[in-house]
Amino acid sequence: MCDIDHFDDDRREYESRGLVTRKQFGVLLGAGMSMMLPPVANAAAVTESDVTVTTPDGTADCYFVHPASGTAPGVLVWPDIFGLRPAFRQMGKRLAESGYSVLVVNPFYRTKKAPTAESASSTPIQQVMPLAQTLSETTHFTDAKAFIGWLDKQASVAKNRKVGTQGYCMGGPIAFRTAAAMPDRVGAVASFHGGGLVRDAANSPHLQAAKTKARFLVAIAANDDSRAPNDKTVLKETFAAAKLEAEIEVYADAAHGWCPPDSRVYNEPKAERAWSRLLELYGKALA
């Protein structure tokens, strides 16, 4: 999971390596909310709406977007610690334009409706950490079942095709546990700069995920790898032992949080590589 020191370290590292000046960094923070993702070639027309999903703990406010006609595989998106916001709506819409029915959730609905981070990804991490601490293995499982159950009731979701799930930062381990919660329904799992995938416990997300039948994409930030260099090896060995297809890659020069377009360390070339690998995963696993 994200922590306060890592975000400050990332900022200093990004500046010290000459990837962005302090002045440019400030401009990025100010402009982050208006940063646009590259367009989708032959994008499908989509229908988007704000929806509420009933869970065992209440009602979750979410964003649902899907192709305007026909059915498409469902995808459940778990945002990073800064929650459901315009950047993740952009990301969900882009995925829908690529042919998927996408539910982007507010994981903190028990405590606060979106937006849950006052200044999106430039919100001080200290302000949002208490929200992340309200979640647990139990909520991961119950929410996963509720959200996928909701997706399966939608006319735009193809019932004869597997569901995909993807998570960012703290959403990485939740995506792993989503597959564990619905092993017969989830066919593909992606984690981008996920935190806490490998833990020294029997209920570690990577051990739970290894008991599923899904295919995996794990994109690791370079500085996360430097902090936990053995995690990639553990993931590779665990998935290989379970005979699960898994692409595990450390993204050189990509800092933790590089994928969302409003991130202060957004790296478009690396984010686009991660995006292309995601589409490749879904194209194989959800076909």
C-alpha positions as CSV (number, residue, x, y, z in Angstrom):
1,M,0.0,0.0,0.0
2,C,1.1,3.6,-0.5
3,D,2.9,5.3,2.3
4,I,3.8,8.9,3.1
5,D,7.6,8.6,2.8
6,H,7.4,6.8,-0.6
7,F,5.4,9.7,-2.2
8,D,7.9,12.3,-1.0
9,D,10.8,10.0,-2.1
10,D,9.2,9.7,-5.5
11,R,9.0,13.4,-6.0
12,R,12.6,14.0,-5.0
13,E,13.8,11.1,-7.2
14,Y,11.8,12.4,-10.2
15,E,13.4,15.8,-9.8
16,S,17.0,14.6,-9.0
17,R,17.1,12.4,-12.2
18,G,16.3,15.4,-14.4
19,L,12.9,14.0,-15.5
20,V,11.2,17.1,-14.4
21,T,12.3,20.4,-12.8
22,R,10.6,21.7,-9.6
23,K,8.9,24.4,-11.6
24,Q,7.6,21.8,-14.2
25,F,6.6,19.6,-11.4
26,G,4.4,22.3,-10.0
27,V,2.9,22.9,-13.4
28,L,2.1,19.2,-13.8
29,L,0.3,19.2,-10.4
30,G,-1.7,22.2,-11.4
31,A,-2.6,20.9,-14.9
32,G,-3.0,17.2,-13.9
33,M,-6.8,17.3,-13.9
34,S,-6.9,18.5,-17.5
35,M,-4.3,16.0,-18.9
36,M,-5.8,13.9,-21.6
37,L,-5.1,10.3,-22.5
38,P,-4.2,9.5,-26.2
39,P,-7.3,8.8,-28.3
40,V,-8.4,5.2,-29.1
41,A,-8.2,4.3,-32.7
42,N,-11.6,3.3,-34.1
43,A,-13.1,4.1,-30.7
44,A,-16.5,2.6,-30.1
45,A,-19.3,5.0,-29.2
46,V,-20.0,4.6,-25.5
47,T,-22.7,5.3,-22.9
48,E,-21.6,6.5,-19.5
49,S,-23.4,7.1,-16.2
50,D,-23.0,7.4,-12.5
51,V,-24.5,4.4,-10.7
52,T,-24.9,3.1,-7.2
53,V,-24.2,-0.5,-6.3
54,T,-25.6,-2.2,-3.3
55,T,-23.1,-4.1,-1.1
56,P,-23.4,-5.9,2.2
57,D,-22.1,-2.6,3.8
58,G,-24.3,0.0,2.0
59,T,-24.3,1.6,-1.4
60,A,-21.3,2.4,-3.4
61,D,-21.1,5.3,-5.8
62,C,-19.4,4.2,-9.1
63,Y,-18.9,5.2,-12.7
64,F,-20.2,2.8,-15.4
65,V,-19.3,3.1,-19.1
66,H,-19.8,0.7,-21.9
67,P,-20.2,0.4,-25.7
68,A,-23.4,2.0,-26.8
69,S,-24.6,-1.1,-28.6
70,G,-24.2,-4.9,-28.2
71,T,-22.5,-6.7,-25.3
72,A,-18.9,-6.6,-24.1
73,P,-16.8,-8.3,-21.5
74,G,-17.1,-6.7,-18.0
75,V,-14.1,-5.1,-16.3
76,L,-13.9,-4.0,-12.7
77,V,-11.4,-1.1,-12.0
78,W,-10.0,-0.5,-8.5
79,P,-8.5,3.1,-8.3
80,D,-5.4,4.1,-6.4
81,I,-5.5,5.6,-2.9
82,F,-6.8,8.9,-4.3
83,G,-10.0,7.2,-5.4
84,L,-12.6,7.7,-8.1
85,R,-11.9,11.0,-9.9
86,P,-11.8,12.4,-13.4
87,A,-8.5,10.7,-14.3
88,F,-10.0,7.3,-13.6
89,R,-13.2,8.2,-15.4
90,Q,-11.0,9.0,-18.4
91,M,-9.2,5.7,-18.1
92,G,-12.5,3.8,-17.7
93,K,-14.0,5.5,-20.8
94,R,-10.9,4.8,-22.9
95,L,-11.2,1.1,-22.0
96,A,-14.9,1.1,-22.9
97,E,-14.1,2.7,-26.2
98,S,-11.8,-0.3,-26.7
99,G,-14.7,-2.7,-26.3
100,Y,-15.3,-3.3,-22.6
101,S,-18.1,-2.7,-20.1
102,V,-16.3,-1.0,-17.3
103,L,-17.2,-0.3,-13.7
104,V,-14.9,2.1,-11.9
105,V,-15.6,2.1,-8.2
106,N,-15.3,4.3,-5.2
107,P,-13.6,1.9,-2.8
108,F,-14.1,4.3,0.1
109,Y,-17.9,4.5,-0.2
110,R,-18.4,3.3,3.4
111,T,-16.8,6.5,4.6
112,K,-17.2,9.2,1.9
113,K,-18.7,9.6,-1.5
114,A,-16.4,10.5,-4.4
115,P,-14.4,12.6,-4.8
116,T,-12.6,11.3,-1.7
117,A,-9.3,13.2,-2.3
118,E,-9.7,17.0,-2.0
119,S,-7.1,17.8,-4.7
120,A,-7.1,14.5,-6.6
121,S,-3.6,13.0,-6.9
122,S,-2.0,16.1,-5.5
123,T,-3.8,15.7,-2.2
124,P,-1.3,15.1,0.7
125,I,-1.1,11.4,1.3
126,Q,-1.7,12.0,5.0
127,Q,-5.2,13.1,4.2
128,V,-6.2,9.9,2.4
129,M,-4.3,7.3,4.3
130,P,-7.1,7.0,6.9
131,L,-9.5,6.0,4.1
132,A,-7.3,3.2,2.9
133,Q,-7.0,2.0,6.5
134,T,-10.8,1.4,6.6
135,L,-10.4,-1.4,4.0
136,S,-9.4,-5.0,4.8
137,E,-9.2,-8.5,3.3
138,T,-12.9,-8.9,4.3
139,T,-14.0,-5.8,2.5
140,H,-11.9,-6.7,-0.6
141,F,-13.8,-10.0,-0.9
142,T,-17.3,-8.8,-0.1
143,D,-17.0,-5.8,-2.4
144,A,-15.5,-7.9,-5.3
145,K,-18.5,-10.2,-5.1
146,A,-21.0,-7.3,-5.0
147,F,-19.4,-5.4,-7.9
148,I,-19.1,-8.3,-10.2
149,G,-22.6,-9.5,-9.3
150,W,-23.8,-6.0,-10.3
151,L,-21.9,-6.1,-13.6
152,D,-23.4,-9.5,-14.4
153,K,-26.9,-8.0,-14.2
154,Q,-26.2,-5.4,-16.8
155,A,-27.5,-5.9,-20.3
156,S,-24.2,-4.6,-21.8
157,V,-22.1,-7.2,-20.1
158,A,-21.4,-10.4,-22.0
159,K,-22.3,-13.3,-19.7
160,N,-20.6,-15.9,-21.9
161,R,-17.2,-14.2,-21.5
162,K,-14.9,-13.9,-18.5
163,V,-14.6,-10.7,-16.5
164,G,-11.4,-8.7,-16.1
165,T,-10.2,-6.7,-13.1
166,Q,-7.4,-4.2,-12.7
167,G,-6.0,-2.2,-9.8
168,Y,-3.6,0.6,-9.2
169,C,-1.5,1.2,-6.1
170,M,-3.6,-0.2,-3.2
171,G,-6.0,-1.5,-5.9
172,G,-3.4,-4.0,-7.0
173,P,-3.9,-6.4,-4.1
174,I,-7.7,-5.8,-4.3
175,A,-7.6,-7.0,-7.9
176,F,-5.7,-10.1,-6.9
177,R,-8.3,-10.8,-4.2
178,T,-11.2,-10.1,-6.6
179,A,-10.0,-13.1,-8.6
180,A,-9.8,-15.2,-5.5
181,A,-13.3,-14.1,-4.5
182,M,-14.7,-15.0,-7.9
183,P,-12.3,-17.6,-9.4
184,D,-14.8,-19.0,-11.8
185,R,-15.8,-15.6,-13.2
186,V,-12.6,-13.6,-13.4
187,G,-10.3,-14.5,-16.3
188,A,-7.8,-11.7,-16.2
189,V,-6.1,-9.6,-13.5
190,A,-3.8,-6.6,-13.9
191,S,-1.9,-4.7,-11.3
192,F,-0.1,-1.4,-12.0
193,H,2.3,-0.1,-9.4
194,G,0.4,-2.3,-6.9
195,G,1.5,-2.1,-3.3
196,G,1.4,-5.1,-0.9
197,L,1.0,-7.8,-3.5
198,V,3.5,-10.0,-1.6
199,R,3.3,-10.3,2.1
200,D,4.7,-12.7,4.7
201,A,1.3,-14.2,5.6
202,A,-0.9,-17.0,4.6
203,N,-3.5,-14.6,3.3
204,S,-1.1,-12.7,1.1
205,P,-2.8,-11.5,-2.1
206,H,-0.3,-13.3,-4.3
207,L,-1.0,-16.6,-2.6
208,Q,-4.7,-16.1,-2.9
209,A,-4.5,-15.2,-6.5
210,A,-2.4,-18.2,-7.3
211,K,-5.4,-20.4,-6.4
212,T,-7.4,-19.0,-9.3
213,K,-7.6,-19.8,-13.0
214,A,-6.9,-16.2,-14.2
215,R,-4.1,-14.7,-16.4
216,F,-2.0,-12.0,-14.8
217,L,-0.3,-8.8,-15.8
218,V,1.9,-7.2,-13.0
219,A,3.6,-3.9,-13.9
220,I,6.0,-2.9,-11.2
221,A,7.5,0.6,-10.8
222,A,11.3,0.8,-10.8
223,N,11.4,2.4,-7.3
224,D,9.0,-0.1,-5.9
225,D,11.3,-2.8,-7.2
226,S,14.3,-1.2,-5.5
227,R,12.4,-1.2,-2.2
228,A,11.3,-4.8,-2.5
229,P,13.6,-6.4,-5.1
230,N,12.5,-10.0,-4.3
231,D,8.8,-9.5,-4.9
232,K,9.0,-10.0,-8.7
233,T,10.9,-13.3,-8.1
234,V,8.3,-14.5,-5.6
235,L,5.5,-13.6,-8.0
236,K,7.1,-15.4,-10.9
237,E,7.8,-18.5,-8.9
238,T,4.4,-18.6,-7.3
239,F,2.5,-18.2,-10.6
240,A,4.8,-20.7,-12.4
241,A,4.2,-23.3,-9.6
242,A,0.5,-22.8,-10.0
243,K,0.8,-23.1,-13.8
244,L,-0.8,-19.7,-14.3
245,E,0.2,-17.4,-17.2
246,A,1.7,-14.2,-15.8
247,E,3.6,-11.3,-17.3
248,I,5.6,-9.6,-14.6
249,E,7.7,-6.7,-15.6
250,V,9.6,-3.9,-13.9
251,Y,9.1,-0.7,-15.7
252,A,12.5,1.1,-15.8
253,D,12.4,4.8,-15.1
254,A,8.8,4.6,-14.1
255,A,8.0,5.8,-10.6
256,H,5.2,4.5,-8.3
257,G,2.0,6.0,-9.7
258,W,3.1,6.4,-13.3
259,C,-0.2,5.3,-15.0
260,P,-3.0,7.7,-14.1
261,P,-2.8,10.9,-16.2
262,D,-3.3,13.2,-13.3
263,S,-0.4,11.7,-11.4
264,R,2.5,13.9,-10.5
265,V,4.8,11.1,-11.9
266,Y,2.7,10.3,-14.9
267,N,5.0,8.8,-17.6
268,E,3.1,8.7,-20.9
269,P,5.5,6.3,-22.8
270,K,5.5,3.9,-19.9
271,A,1.8,4.3,-19.3
272,E,1.1,3.5,-22.9
273,R,3.2,0.4,-22.8
274,A,1.2,-0.7,-19.7
275,W,-2.0,0.1,-21.6
276,S,-1.0,-2.0,-24.6
277,R,-0.1,-4.9,-22.4
278,L,-3.5,-4.6,-20.7
279,L,-5.3,-4.8,-24.0
280,E,-3.2,-7.8,-25.0
281,L,-4.1,-9.5,-21.7
282,Y,-7.8,-8.8,-22.1
283,G,-7.8,-9.7,-25.8
284,K,-6.5,-13.2,-24.9
285,A,-8.3,-13.9,-21.6
286,L,-11.7,-12.3,-22.2
287,A,-12.2,-13.4,-25.8
